[in-house]
């Protein structure tokens, strides 16, 4: 059985917030932490883009749309936000309670702190500073449903004569097989998870900002499948770069007026 890691409590926010991306299982929003505003998004060639400003802190707000727990494995710039490993869907993530939310503010450093997400130039990004610059500029969320054991049929609900109590048989199996006894073909292995046209500029990345408080605790989660039920990708760069690439449409240009001071005669004073 895989070692259980930490889990952040999902924040239950009182006010509903409009999500940048509404998925079938979760909503994902990029939030400007200085203003509390949700960063506007543009769709281009089937991809979703948001614009960031160097020096601004941001967070990734994930909201569970379902009535069951889900696991969300979150990556920034191709790096798992919890472990700092090169990201894969099979790694640790945040477990969200039914209809719950988690506001992910940074790279997890321990059970009580994260290093803030901050938009920065690519060379100063956490991925580049750890020699992994190839995937800078994207936020990813892989969503997994929780495994639910099947209900026993009516024929199996009647215990056989002199049958050993279920609790004793279960305890004996775990004692004989050790931690691996909980893994089986019908129930995937438990994974520990976290509960909560201007001139182009240099490409934007996400830096390793100052440490901030963020409480965490251990939990367990059995994935219903080894494949995520949903994958969400949000790409980002500076506004200037997105304009230069044609992703953000330029603002309409006002035509020059040959008589900008023209107006009708005003009333006299007094």
C-alpha positions in Angstrom: 0.0 0.0 0.0 1.3 3.4 -0.9 2.4 5.6 2.0 -0.2 8.1 3.0 0.9 11.7 2.7 -0.7 14.9 4.1 -4.1 16.4 3.4 -5.3 19.9 3.7 -8.8 20.8 5.0 -10.9 21.9 2.0 -12.1 25.5 2.6 -15.9 25.7 2.7 -16.5 29.2 1.3 -19.9 30.8 2.0 -20.1 32.7 -1.3 -20.3 30.9 -4.6 -17.6 32.1 -7.0 -17.6 32.0 -10.8 -15.0 29.5 -12.0 -12.6 30.0 -14.9 -13.1 26.4 -15.9 -16.3 24.5 -15.2 -15.6 20.8 -15.4 -17.9 17.9 -14.9 -16.3 17.0 -11.5 -14.6 20.3 -10.3 -14.4 24.0 -11.1 -11.0 25.6 -11.3 -10.4 29.4 -10.7 -7.1 31.4 -10.8 -7.4 34.1 -8.2 -5.4 37.4 -8.0 -4.6 37.4 -4.2 -3.9 41.2 -4.2 -7.4 42.0 -5.3 -9.3 38.8 -4.6 -10.6 38.9 -8.2 -10.8 35.9 -10.4 -8.4 36.2 -13.3 -10.2 36.6 -16.7 -9.7 33.8 -19.1 -9.6 33.5 -22.9 -10.1 30.4 -25.1 -7.8 30.0 -28.1 -7.6 26.9 -30.3 -9.3 24.8 -27.7 -7.1 25.9 -24.8 -7.8 28.2 -21.8 -5.4 31.0 -21.1 -5.1 33.6 -18.2 -2.8 36.6 -18.0 -0.5 37.2 -15.0 1.6 40.1 -13.9 5.2 39.7 -12.6 5.3 40.1 -8.9 1.6 39.3 -8.3 0.7 36.4 -5.9 -2.0 34.0 -7.1 -3.9 31.0 -5.9 -5.7 28.1 -7.6 -9.2 27.6 -6.2 -10.6 24.2 -6.8 -14.3 23.5 -6.1 -15.8 20.0 -5.9 -19.1 19.9 -8.0 -20.1 16.4 -6.8 -21.8 14.9 -3.8 -18.8 12.6 -3.1 -15.1 13.1 -2.1 -12.7 13.6 -5.0 -8.9 13.7 -5.3 -7.3 16.6 -7.2 -3.7 16.2 -8.2 -2.5 19.7 -9.0 0.6 20.7 -10.9 2.1 24.1 -11.8 4.7 24.3 -14.6 4.9 20.5 -14.7 5.7 20.2 -11.0 3.5 18.7 -8.3 2.5 21.5 -5.9 2.7 19.2 -2.8 5.9 17.1 -3.3 7.9 19.2 -5.8 8.3 16.1 -8.0 8.0 16.2 -11.8 4.2 15.8 -12.0 2.3 12.7 -12.9 -1.4 12.0 -12.2 -0.6 9.1 -9.9 1.0 11.4 -7.2 -0.4 13.0 -4.1 -3.1 15.7 -4.3 -5.8 17.5 -2.4 -8.8 15.6 -1.2 -12.0 17.7 -1.4 -15.1 16.9 0.7 -18.5 16.8 -1.1 -19.2 20.3 -2.5 -16.0 21.4 -0.7 -13.3 23.7 -1.9 -9.6 24.2 -1.4 -7.6 27.4 -2.1 -4.1 26.4 -3.1 -1.7 29.3 -2.4 1.7 27.8 -3.0 4.2 25.0 -3.0 3.8 22.9 0.2 6.9 23.0 2.5 5.6 21.1 5.5 2.3 20.4 7.4 1.8 24.1 8.3 3.4 26.1 5.5 3.5 26.8 1.8 5.8 28.9 -0.4 3.5 31.4 -2.2 2.8 31.2 -5.9 4.0 34.4 -7.5 4.2 35.3 -11.2 7.8 35.9 -12.2 10.2 35.8 -15.2 10.9 32.2 -16.4 14.5 32.0 -15.2 13.3 32.8 -11.6 10.5 30.2 -11.7 10.6 27.3 -9.3 10.6 24.9 -12.2 13.6 26.6 -13.9 15.5 26.9 -10.7 15.2 23.2 -10.2 16.3 22.5 -13.8 12.9 21.7 -15.2 12.0 24.8 -17.4 10.3 22.8 -20.3 6.7 23.0 -19.1 6.6 26.5 -17.5 3.3 28.2 -18.2 0.6 25.7 -17.4 -1.6 24.8 -14.4 -2.9 21.2 -14.4 -5.6 19.4 -12.3 -6.2 15.7 -12.6 -9.4 14.6 -10.8 -10.1 11.2 -9.4 -13.4 9.7 -8.0 -13.2 7.7 -4.8 -13.6 3.9 -4.9 -16.8 2.7 -3.5 -17.0 -1.0 -2.6 -19.9 -2.8 -4.1 -22.9 -3.7 -1.9 -23.2 -7.5 -1.1 -26.0 -9.3 -2.9 -29.0 -10.6 -0.9 -27.6 -14.2 -1.0 -24.3 -13.1 0.6 -26.0 -11.1 3.4 -26.9 -14.3 5.3 -23.8 -15.6 7.2 -22.9 -19.3 6.8 -23.4 -21.5 9.9 -20.5 -21.2 12.4 -18.9 -18.5 10.1 -16.0 -16.6 11.7 -17.1 -13.1 12.4 -16.2 -10.7 9.6 -14.2 -8.4 11.8 -12.0 -11.3 13.0 -11.4 -12.5 9.5 -10.5 -9.1 8.3 -8.1 -8.5 11.2 -6.5 -11.9 10.6 -6.0 -11.1 6.9 -4.3 -7.9 7.6 -2.1 -9.5 10.3 -1.1 -12.2 7.8 -0.5 -10.0 4.8 0.7 -6.8 6.4 -0.1 -3.4 4.9 -0.4 -4.9 1.4 -3.6 -6.8 2.4 -5.7 -3.7 1.7 -4.7 -3.7 -1.9 -6.7 -5.9 -4.3 -7.7 -6.0 -7.9 -11.2 -4.8 -7.0 -10.0 -1.9 -4.8 -7.2 0.3 -6.1 -4.3 1.0 -3.7 -4.8 3.8 -1.1 -2.9 6.9 -1.9 -2.2 9.6 0.7 -3.3 12.9 -0.5 -3.6 16.6 0.4 -7.1 17.8 1.7 -7.1 21.3 0.6 0.4 43.2 -30.4 2.9 44.8 -28.2 6.5 43.6 -28.2 6.6 40.1 -26.5 8.1 40.0 -23.1 10.0 37.2 -21.4 7.8 34.2 -20.8 6.1 34.2 -17.4 6.6 31.4 -14.8 5.6 30.7 -11.2 8.2 31.5 -8.5 8.9 30.1 -5.0 7.6 33.0 -2.9 7.7 33.7 0.8 6.4 31.1 3.3 2.9 31.4 4.5 0.7 29.5 7.0 -1.4 26.6 5.6 -2.6 23.8 7.9 -2.6 20.2 6.8 -3.4 16.7 8.1 -3.1 13.1 7.0 -5.9 11.3 5.1 -6.4 8.2 2.9 -8.1 8.0 -0.4 -8.8 4.9 -2.6 -9.0 5.9 -6.3 -11.9 4.4 -8.2 -9.5 4.1 -11.2 -5.9 4.5 -12.0 -6.9 7.0 -14.8 -8.2 10.4 -13.8 -11.9 11.0 -14.4 -11.1 14.5 -15.7 -8.0 16.5 -16.7 -8.1 20.4 -16.7 -5.3 22.5 -18.1 -5.1 26.3 -17.8 -2.2 28.0 -19.6 -0.8 31.4 -18.6 1.6 34.1 -19.7 1.9 37.9 -19.4 -0.8 40.0 -21.0 1.7 41.4 -23.5 2.7 38.0 -24.7 -0.9 36.8 -24.9 -1.7 39.9 -27.0 1.3 39.3 -29.2 0.2 35.7 -29.8 -3.3 36.8 -30.7 -4.8 35.0 -27.7 -6.2 38.2 -26.2 -7.9 40.4 -28.8 -6.6 44.0 -28.9 -8.9 46.7 -27.6 -10.8 48.6 -30.4 -8.7 51.6 -31.6 -10.5 54.9 -31.7 -10.3 56.7 -35.0 -8.6 60.2 -34.9 -10.9 63.2 -34.9 -9.9 66.1 -37.1 -11.9 68.5 -34.8 -11.6 67.1 -31.3 -12.6 70.4 -29.7 -15.9 70.7 -31.6 -19.0 71.2 -29.5 -22.1 73.4 -29.4 -22.0 76.8 -27.6 -22.3 76.4 -23.8 -24.6 78.6 -21.7 -22.9 81.7 -20.1 -22.0 81.6 -16.4 -24.3 83.2 -13.9 
